[in-house]
Amino acid sequence: MEAESKNRTPRRSPTARMSLALFALFCLFAIAANAQEAVSSNAPKPEANPSPAATETVKAPVLMPVMKAYKEITIGMTADEVKEKLGKAEVADATGFYYEFSDDESAQIALDADKKVSAVAVIYKVKGGGAPKIEDVLGADPSLVPNENGSVYKLVRYPEAGFWVAYNRTAGDDAVVTVTIQKL
């Protein structure tokens, strides 16, 4: 029995889990902000004297997200709608909800000042087997190749949908996948 208790992961209090989730969400937002700055600074500069052909209007294809919701929770949904779909949260306050669905999957739902969903962050333990693959979240893209250590990070903005989606997988055997959907 003693060996069994040593191998068991201790349960964290709801406050500790919420703190861990908030920290993870904060880290993701910081990463996303840095990625956004890098993308903005690397954007191509417009030509000084564009040719007449360059000024023609070409309609670019609209980029739409693969993952638009988590357990039917979408950006802009009211707090009451979230509670109706997911039930009572482990932790809830005026800024959002924290749900723990299993030892391998938890979610944090952030609310804006109008009590509507502004962000959804889902954390999966890869060993649990329920973590989505990057193509399930962002679609097939040959450039989305994990690093040698297995880690991968990608954020895609969907202006027409009004939000961005980020996929982050940590390295190693105890890898964690975090999927974030956040209002633009």
Salt bridges, closest charged atoms under 4 A:
GLU2 OE2 - LYS6 NZ 3.70
GLU4 OE2 - ARG8 NH2 3.72
GLU72 OE1 - LYS85 NZ 2.94
ASP80 OD1 - LYS83 NZ 3.74
GLU90 OE1 - ARG17 NH2 2.78
GLU100 OE2 - ARG11 NH2 3.13
GLU100 OE1 - ARG17 NE 2.60
ASP103 OD1 - ARG11 NH1 2.47
GLU105 OE2 - LYS71 NZ 3.94
ASP112 OD2 - LYS183 NZ 3.94
ASP174 OD1 - LYS127 NZ 3.02
